[in-house]
Amino acid sequence: MQANDLEKALVERFLDDPNLKPVRKSPDWSAIGVRSRNMGVVGFLTEFERSPELKLFDAQASLRWGDIGARLNATRTETGYLVYVDGGYITAVEGYTYSGEKWPTQVESIEWYELKEGAELQNSPKVRKPNQG
């Protein structure tokens, strides 16, 4: 199994963060496999197979990066992301919706944006009111 377009774009955005100092700016995606992809109602978790292509930081680097959000599709579903780095390797990526909205079955468009602490979402999540089924 290979990484999908959303996972690749997320990692590329992560590697473009000026606060990070990766050894390389882009992995060869054709040499990277996906160990597992777990899809849930409100998001996903993709774990990559260990590969030299994903050793993008020094061996001491371990971090969880989540400085980016995206609005997906015409519905502009608000989503957040995490990139996992362990021992210098990118090991996994995670995506989730806010307020329990359903993760789209298909991603047709992505509008990335930088998360800023304290900033409100432009497209507030739809919150179900009690007794609305």
C-alpha positions, 0 to 999 in steps of 0.5 A: 500500500502506498501513501495517498495524495493527502498524506504526501501533501501533509508531509511536504507541508511539514518539511517546508516548516521554516522552524524545522531542519530536516536533512532532506526536503522531500522523500522519494514516495515510490520507495515508501510503503504504508504499514497500516491505514486506519480510517475512523468516522472522524479521521485517520491514522496512517503508519509508514513502513520504516524506510531510509527515505523517511529518516529526515532528521537526526537520530535524536529527533522525536516530535509531534507536529500539528501546525497546519489545518485544512478545509476539505472539499466543497463543504470546507470540512475543517480538519487538523493534522499531526505528523509523528517523528520518532528517532529521526524517522517520520513514522505516521500521520494523523488527520481528524475533524473538529467537533466530531464531524464525519471524515469525508469518504473522498478528498477532492480539494484541500485548502491548507492553512497555518494554525495560529493559537487562539484563532477561530476556525473560518468555517465553524464545525456543524454542531448537532443540537440535542434532539436533532436525531 
